[in-house]
C-alpha cells in the first residue's frame, strides 16, 4: 500500500472522531474563567493601571526546542524580539532563551538567517540571545522569572518590581500539563509554583503569558488563580494540537516557518496601533484567524481590557511596506505530526525516505503498545481502561502525582525531548493519577517495570 495513503488513512481514523466530538461539545473541558462568552464572571476589584506610565515593560521570550524540524519555534521567538523592539521595549529588558542550532544548521539553505514567513524579513539578524544550548532548561527559566541571579550564574534575569509589567512568550512542544525544553520538561505544578512565587516576591504589577504548544490550555485551566494578576493566552485548549504554518513552501521545503497562533498574534501586533488595541481585541482577532485549534485565555480576564502596548511596547512601530502573507494560503499541519507529514509528502523521492517513514511508524506503534501495557497492568476493568486511553482529563487535579509520574515516564520510558511523539500520551498519565485506587508510587513502579527493557529514541 502506498505509504502516503496509509499515513492519511491512519491520521483521519485517529483524529476525525475526536474532531467531531469537539465540534458537538466545544466548551466541555474549559473552566468558566477561560471562555470569552462567560459574561457573568466576578469582576476584579484591583485598579487597572493602564497608561500609568510609572513602570517598565520586561519580557521573557523562550524557544524550548532544538533540532531542524523545530525551525519554527526559534523563528517565532526571533520575530517576537523584533516586534517588541519596534514598539519600544528596551533590549536590556528583553531576555531570550533559544538553543540557537537552526540559523547555522547544515540543512538551512539561508545560512545565518531565519524567516517566519516565505520571503519575509530575516528575523535572526540583531537578536540578542541570552541563554543558548544547554542553558535553555527549566531551571534557568525559573531563575529568570524569579530574578535569581545566583541560580542563573550571573546571566540576565528579571529585575522587575510591582510597578512593572511583564510579558512572557513561550513557543515549543507541549502536552497535557507539560511544556518542553531541549533536554527536560516543565510541568504544570512547576509553572504554577513559579508564577505564585513571582507574585509573592512582587516581581510584577501585571503579567501576560502567551503560550504556543500542543494542549497548552492544560497549563493554566483550573490552576491559574485570578488573584495572581496574570492573563494567559494559549494556542490550543487542553486536549488538542497546535498547528505549524507556512509549511513545505518553495521558500523552505520540508519544514514549517512558523506556528499559526504565534504568527497570527505577531502579525497583528506588527500591523495594529497597540496604544488603542486592547488585549481583548487582539485575542478576538487571533482566535478567529487561528482556525485549526481553539485559542483560549485564562486567569484575570480584566487585564484584557488594557491596551496591548502595556505589555508589548508603547511606541508606534513603522508598519511593513507590504501586508504580511496569510498563513491560510499555505500548508498547515498539526505540530506533533510535522516530521511525518514532511516525509509522507516526499516518500516518492527516494527509497531512504520511504524506509525512514516505515521506521517512524513502527516506533510510534511500539510506543503506543507500551502505553497500553502500562494501563493494563494498573487497571483491570475494561471500561476504565478504555476511558483512560481514549479520554482527555477535564482538569489535572493531583498536580503532585502528575509531576512525579510525568518525570518518571520521561526518565525511564521515553524521554520526551528525544521522543516528541510520546508527549501525545501524557494525558494517559494524567488520567492514571485521577484513579482513586492508584497513587504516584504505584504508577511509577509500573512504569519502571514495563520500561525496564525499552531502548528506543527518535519516536517522532
C-alpha positions as CSV (number, residue, x, y, z in Angstrom):
1,X,0.0,0.0,0.0
2,X,1.2,3.5,-0.8
3,X,2.7,4.9,2.4
4,X,1.2,8.3,1.7
5,X,-2.3,6.9,1.6
6,X,-1.6,4.8,4.6
7,X,-0.5,7.8,6.6
8,X,-3.5,9.9,5.8
9,X,-5.9,6.9,6.4
10,X,-4.5,6.4,9.9
11,X,-4.5,10.2,10.5
12,X,-8.2,10.6,9.7
13,X,-9.2,7.5,11.6
14,X,-7.3,8.8,14.6
15,X,-8.3,12.4,14.6
16,X,-11.7,12.7,12.8
17,X,-13.8,11.2,15.7
18,X,-12.0,13.4,18.2
19,X,-12.6,16.5,16.0
20,X,-16.3,15.7,15.6
21,X,-16.7,15.2,19.3
22,X,-15.2,18.6,20.0
23,X,-17.4,20.2,17.4
24,X,-20.5,19.0,19.2
25,X,-19.2,19.8,22.7
26,X,-16.8,22.6,22.1
27,X,-16.6,24.0,25.6
28,X,-16.7,20.8,27.6
29,X,-13.2,20.8,29.0
30,X,-12.8,24.5,29.7
31,X,-13.1,26.3,33.0
32,X,-15.6,29.1,33.3
33,X,-12.8,31.7,33.5
34,X,-11.4,30.6,30.2
35,X,-14.3,31.4,27.9
36,X,-14.8,34.8,26.1
37,X,-18.6,34.3,26.4
38,X,-18.6,34.0,30.2
39,X,-20.1,37.4,31.0
40,X,-21.2,36.6,34.5
41,X,-17.7,36.2,36.0
42,X,-16.6,38.1,39.1
43,X,-15.1,41.5,38.3
44,X,-11.6,42.1,39.7
45,X,-11.5,44.7,42.4
46,X,-8.0,45.9,41.9
47,X,-7.4,49.1,40.0
48,X,-6.0,48.6,36.4
49,X,-3.1,50.9,35.8
50,X,-3.2,51.0,32.0
51,X,-1.2,54.0,30.8
52,X,0.0,54.7,34.4
53,X,3.5,55.3,32.9
54,X,5.4,54.8,36.1
55,X,6.7,51.3,35.4
56,X,8.8,49.5,32.8
57,X,8.0,46.6,30.5
58,X,10.0,43.4,30.8
59,X,9.8,40.4,28.5
60,X,10.9,36.8,28.5
61,X,11.0,35.0,25.2
62,X,11.6,31.3,25.1
63,X,12.0,28.7,22.3
64,X,12.0,25.5,24.2
65,X,13.1,23.1,21.4
66,X,16.1,22.1,19.3
67,X,16.6,20.3,16.0
68,X,15.9,21.2,12.4
69,X,12.3,20.1,12.3
70,X,11.6,22.6,15.1
71,X,12.8,25.5,13.0
72,X,9.5,27.4,13.6
73,X,9.9,27.8,17.3
74,X,13.2,29.8,17.1
75,X,11.8,31.8,14.1
76,X,8.8,32.7,16.3
77,X,10.9,33.9,19.1
78,X,13.2,36.0,16.9
79,X,10.1,37.6,15.3
80,X,8.7,38.4,18.7
81,X,12.0,40.0,19.7
82,X,11.8,42.4,16.8
83,X,8.1,43.1,17.4
84,X,8.9,44.2,21.0
85,X,11.9,46.3,19.9
86,X,9.9,48.0,17.2
87,X,7.3,49.1,19.8
88,X,10.0,50.5,22.1
89,X,10.7,47.8,24.7
90,X,14.3,48.2,25.7
91,X,16.6,45.4,24.6
92,X,18.2,45.2,28.0
93,X,14.8,44.3,29.4
94,X,14.1,41.5,26.9
95,X,15.5,38.2,28.0
96,X,15.8,35.5,25.3
97,X,16.3,31.7,25.5
98,X,16.8,29.6,22.4
99,X,19.1,26.7,21.6
100,X,20.4,28.5,18.6
101,X,21.0,25.5,16.4
102,X,18.9,26.5,13.4
103,X,20.3,29.6,11.8
104,X,23.6,28.0,11.1
105,X,22.3,24.4,10.7
106,X,23.7,22.4,7.8
107,X,20.2,22.0,6.4
108,X,19.5,25.7,6.3
109,X,19.5,27.0,2.7
110,X,19.9,30.5,4.0
111,X,23.0,30.3,6.4
112,X,22.8,32.6,9.3
113,X,19.2,33.6,8.7
114,X,15.8,32.7,9.9
115,X,12.4,33.6,8.5
116,X,8.9,33.5,10.0
117,X,7.1,33.7,6.6
118,X,8.2,32.9,3.0
119,X,10.4,35.6,1.6
120,X,10.0,37.7,4.6
121,X,12.4,39.6,6.8
122,X,15.4,37.8,8.3
123,X,14.3,37.7,11.9
124,X,17.5,36.3,13.2
125,X,19.6,39.4,12.5
126,X,20.2,41.5,15.5
127,X,18.6,39.2,18.1
128,X,20.3,39.2,21.5
129,X,20.4,35.6,22.7
130,X,20.9,35.5,26.5
131,X,20.7,31.7,27.0
132,X,21.6,29.2,24.3
133,X,22.5,25.5,24.0
134,X,22.1,23.5,27.3
135,X,21.5,26.8,29.1
136,X,17.9,26.6,27.8
137,X,16.4,24.5,30.6
138,X,13.6,24.7,33.2
139,X,16.0,25.6,36.0
140,X,17.2,28.7,34.2
141,X,13.7,29.6,33.0
142,X,12.5,29.6,36.6
143,X,15.6,31.6,37.7
144,X,14.9,34.2,35.1
145,X,11.3,34.6,36.2
146,X,12.2,34.7,39.8
147,X,15.0,37.2,39.4
148,X,17.5,34.7,40.8
149,X,21.0,35.6,39.5
150,X,22.6,33.1,41.8
151,X,20.8,30.2,40.1
152,X,21.4,31.7,36.7
153,X,25.1,32.1,37.5
154,X,25.1,35.8,36.7
155,X,23.2,35.6,33.4
156,X,20.3,38.0,32.8
157,X,17.2,37.6,34.9
158,X,14.1,39.7,35.5
159,X,14.7,42.7,37.7
160,X,11.2,43.9,37.6
161,X,9.1,45.2,40.5
162,X,5.5,45.5,41.4
163,X,5.5,48.8,39.4
164,X,6.4,46.9,36.1
165,X,4.5,44.8,33.6
166,X,5.9,41.5,32.4
167,X,5.3,39.7,29.1
168,X,6.2,36.1,28.7
169,X,6.1,34.3,25.4
170,X,7.0,30.6,25.1
171,X,7.0,28.5,21.9
172,X,7.6,24.8,21.9
173,X,6.1,21.3,22.1
174,X,3.7,20.6,24.9
175,X,1.3,18.0,26.3
176,X,-1.3,17.7,29.0
177,X,0.3,19.6,31.9
178,X,3.8,19.7,30.3
179,X,5.8,22.1,28.2
180,X,9.2,21.0,26.8
181,X,12.8,22.1,26.8
182,X,15.6,20.7,24.7
183,X,16.6,18.1,27.4
184,X,14.0,18.3,30.1
185,X,10.4,19.3,30.8
186,X,8.4,21.7,32.9
187,X,5.2,20.5,34.5
188,X,2.0,22.5,35.3
189,X,3.0,22.1,39.0
190,X,6.4,23.7,38.5
191,X,5.0,26.6,36.4
192,X,2.1,27.2,38.8
193,X,4.6,27.3,41.8
194,X,6.9,29.7,39.9
195,X,4.1,32.1,39.0
196,X,2.8,32.1,42.6
197,X,6.3,32.8,43.8
198,X,6.8,35.6,41.3
199,X,3.6,37.2,42.7
200,X,4.7,36.7,46.3
201,X,8.0,38.4,45.5
202,X,6.2,41.3,43.8
203,X,8.1,40.7,40.5
204,X,5.3,42.4,38.5
205,X,2.2,44.5,38.8
206,X,0.6,42.5,36.0
207,X,1.8,39.7,33.8
208,X,0.7,38.5,30.4
209,X,1.7,35.0,29.2
210,X,1.4,33.8,25.6
211,X,1.9,30.1,25.2
212,X,2.4,28.2,21.9
213,X,2.3,24.5,22.4
214,X,0.0,21.5,22.0
215,X,-2.6,21.1,24.8
216,X,-1.3,24.4,26.1
217,X,-4.6,25.3,27.8
218,X,-3.9,22.5,30.3
219,X,-1.0,24.6,31.8
220,X,-3.5,27.2,33.1
221,X,-7.0,25.7,33.1
222,X,-8.3,25.4,36.7
223,X,-4.8,26.3,38.1
224,X,-4.2,30.0,37.3
225,X,-5.8,32.0,40.1
226,X,-7.3,35.3,39.2
227,X,-5.7,36.9,42.3
228,X,-2.2,36.5,40.7
229,X,-3.0,39.3,38.2
230,X,-1.9,37.1,35.3
231,X,-3.6,37.0,31.9
232,X,-2.7,33.9,29.9
233,X,-3.4,33.2,26.2
234,X,-2.8,29.7,24.7
235,X,-2.6,28.4,21.2
236,X,-4.9,25.5,22.0
237,X,-7.2,24.2,24.6
238,X,-6.2,21.3,26.9
239,X,-6.9,18.4,24.5
240,X,-5.8,19.4,21.0
241,X,-2.7,20.1,19.0
242,X,-1.4,23.5,18.0
243,X,-0.5,23.9,14.3
244,X,2.6,24.8,12.3
245,X,2.1,27.1,9.4
246,X,3.9,28.2,6.2
247,X,4.9,24.5,5.8
248,X,6.6,22.9,2.9
249,X,6.9,26.1,0.9
250,X,9.1,26.6,-2.1
251,X,11.0,29.0,0.1
252,X,11.8,26.3,2.6
253,X,10.7,22.8,1.5
254,X,10.3,20.1,4.1
255,X,9.8,22.4,7.2
256,X,7.5,25.0,8.7
257,X,8.5,28.6,9.1
258,X,6.1,29.4,11.9
259,X,3.2,28.4,14.2
260,X,-0.3,29.5,13.4
261,X,-1.2,31.1,16.7
262,X,2.2,32.8,17.1
263,X,2.3,34.2,13.5
264,X,-1.3,35.5,14.0
265,X,-0.6,37.4,17.2
266,X,2.7,38.8,15.9
267,X,1.3,39.9,12.5
268,X,-1.5,41.7,14.4
269,X,1.0,43.4,16.7
270,X,3.1,44.4,13.7
271,X,0.1,46.0,12.0
272,X,-2.1,47.4,14.7
273,X,-1.8,50.5,16.8
274,X,-1.1,48.9,20.1
275,X,-1.9,52.0,22.1
276,X,-5.5,51.7,21.0
277,X,-5.9,48.0,20.5
278,X,-6.8,46.1,23.7
279,X,-5.7,42.6,24.6
280,X,-9.4,41.6,24.3
281,X,-9.5,42.8,20.7
282,X,-6.2,41.0,19.8
283,X,-7.5,37.9,21.4
284,X,-10.6,38.0,19.3
285,X,-8.7,38.6,16.1
286,X,-6.1,35.8,16.8
287,X,-8.8,33.4,17.9
288,X,-10.7,33.9,14.6
289,X,-7.5,33.6,12.5
290,X,-6.3,30.5,14.3
291,X,-8.9,28.2,12.8
292,X,-7.1,24.9,13.4
293,X,-7.2,25.0,17.2
294,X,-9.2,26.8,19.9
295,X,-7.2,29.8,21.2
296,X,-8.1,30.2,24.9
297,X,-7.5,32.7,27.7
298,X,-7.2,32.2,31.5
299,X,-6.5,34.0,34.7
300,X,-7.5,37.6,35.4
301,X,-9.6,38.5,32.3
302,X,-9.9,42.1,33.5
303,X,-6.4,42.6,32.2
304,X,-7.6,42.1,28.7
305,X,-9.3,45.5,28.8
306,X,-5.9,47.1,28.8
307,X,-4.0,48.1,25.7
308,X,-1.6,45.7,24.1
309,X,1.0,48.5,24.4
310,X,1.1,48.0,28.1
311,X,2.9,44.7,27.6
312,X,4.5,44.9,24.1
313,X,5.7,48.5,24.0
314,X,4.1,51.9,23.8
315,X,5.9,53.3,20.7
316,X,4.1,53.3,17.4
317,X,6.1,50.9,15.2
318,X,6.6,51.6,11.5
319,X,4.3,49.3,9.6
320,X,5.8,47.0,7.0
321,X,5.6,48.2,3.4
322,X,3.6,45.2,2.4
323,X,0.9,43.3,4.2
324,X,2.1,40.1,5.7
325,X,1.3,36.8,3.9
326,X,-1.7,34.9,5.1
327,X,-0.8,31.5,6.6
328,X,-4.1,30.2,5.3
329,X,-2.7,30.3,1.7
330,X,0.0,27.8,2.6
331,X,0.0,24.2,4.0
332,X,-0.5,23.8,7.8
333,X,0.0,20.7,9.9
334,X,-0.6,19.6,13.5
335,X,2.6,20.4,15.3
336,X,3.2,16.9,16.6
337,X,3.0,15.3,13.2
338,X,5.0,17.8,11.1
339,X,8.0,15.4,10.6
340,X,5.7,12.6,9.5
341,X,3.8,14.8,7.1
342,X,7.1,16.1,5.6
343,X,8.3,12.6,5.0
344,X,5.0,11.4,3.6
345,X,4.9,14.2,1.1
346,X,8.3,13.3,-0.2
347,X,8.2,9.5,0.1
348,X,8.4,9.0,-3.7
349,X,11.7,10.9,-3.9
350,X,13.8,8.1,-2.6
351,X,13.7,4.7,-1.0
352,X,15.6,6.1,2.0
353,X,12.6,8.4,2.8
354,X,10.2,5.5,2.5
355,X,12.4,3.5,4.8
356,X,12.6,6.3,7.3
357,X,8.8,6.7,7.2
358,X,8.2,3.0,7.9
359,X,10.7,3.0,10.8
360,X,9.0,6.1,12.2
361,X,5.6,4.4,12.1
362,X,7.0,1.2,13.7
363,X,8.4,3.3,16.6
364,X,5.1,5.0,17.1
365,X,3.3,1.7,17.2
366,X,5.8,0.3,19.8
367,X,5.4,3.4,22.0
368,X,1.6,3.1,21.8
369,X,1.7,-0.6,22.7
370,X,3.9,0.2,25.7
371,X,1.4,2.7,26.9
372,X,-1.4,0.2,26.7
373,X,0.6,-2.4,28.6
374,X,1.2,0.1,31.4
375,X,-2.5,0.8,31.6
376,X,-3.4,-2.9,31.5
377,X,-1.0,-3.6,34.4
378,X,-2.5,-0.9,36.6
379,X,-6.2,-1.0,35.7
380,X,-8.2,-4.2,35.4
381,X,-11.7,-3.0,34.4
382,X,-12.1,-2.8,30.7
383,X,-14.3,0.3,30.7
384,X,-11.9,2.1,32.9
385,X,-9.0,1.1,30.6
386,X,-10.9,2.4,27.7
387,X,-11.6,5.7,29.4
388,X,-8.0,6.2,30.4
389,X,-6.7,5.5,26.9
390,X,-9.3,7.5,24.9
391,X,-10.5,10.4,27.0
392,X,-8.6,13.6,27.9
393,X,-8.9,14.7,31.6
394,X,-11.3,17.6,32.3
395,X,-8.6,19.0,34.5
396,X,-5.4,18.0,36.3
397,X,-6.4,17.7,40.0
398,X,-3.4,15.9,41.5
399,X,-0.5,18.1,40.5
400,X,1.9,16.2,42.7
401,X,1.1,12.8,41.2
402,X,1.2,14.2,37.7
403,X,4.5,15.9,38.2
404,X,6.2,12.7,39.6
405,X,4.7,10.3,37.0
406,X,5.5,12.5,34.0
407,X,9.1,12.8,35.0
408,X,9.3,9.1,35.8
409,X,7.9,8.2,32.4
410,X,10.4,10.6,30.6
411,X,13.3,9.3,32.6
412,X,12.7,5.6,32.4
413,X,10.4,5.0,29.4
414,X,10.5,7.6,26.6
415,X,12.4,10.8,27.2
416,X,10.2,13.5,25.8
417,X,13.0,15.6,24.4
418,X,14.2,12.7,22.3
419,X,10.8,11.2,21.6
420,X,8.4,14.1,21.0
421,X,5.6,11.9,19.9
422,X,5.5,10.5,23.4
423,X,4.1,13.8,24.6
424,X,0.9,13.0,22.9
425,X,0.2,10.3,25.6
426,X,0.9,12.5,28.6
427,X,-2.9,12.7,29.0
428,X,-2.9,8.9,29.8
429,X,-0.5,9.6,32.7
430,X,-2.8,12.4,34.0
431,X,-5.8,10.0,33.8
432,X,-3.9,7.4,35.8
433,X,-3.3,10.0,38.6
434,X,-7.0,10.6,38.7
435,X,-7.9,7.0,39.5
436,X,-8.8,6.7,43.2
437,X,-7.3,3.3,43.6
438,X,-3.9,4.4,42.3
439,X,-1.2,6.6,43.8
440,X,2.0,8.1,42.4
441,X,4.3,5.4,43.8
442,X,2.3,2.5,42.3
443,X,2.1,4.2,38.9
444,X,5.9,4.9,39.0
445,X,6.7,1.3,39.9
446,X,4.6,0.1,36.9
447,X,6.3,2.5,34.6
448,X,9.8,1.4,35.7
449,X,8.8,-2.3,35.4
450,X,7.2,-2.0,31.9
451,X,10.0,0.1,30.6
452,X,12.9,-1.8,32.0
453,X,14.0,-3.1,28.6
454,X,12.9,-0.2,26.5
455,X,15.8,1.2,24.5
456,X,14.3,3.4,21.9
457,X,14.7,7.0,20.9
458,X,13.7,9.1,17.9
459,X,10.0,8.5,18.2
460,X,8.8,11.5,16.1
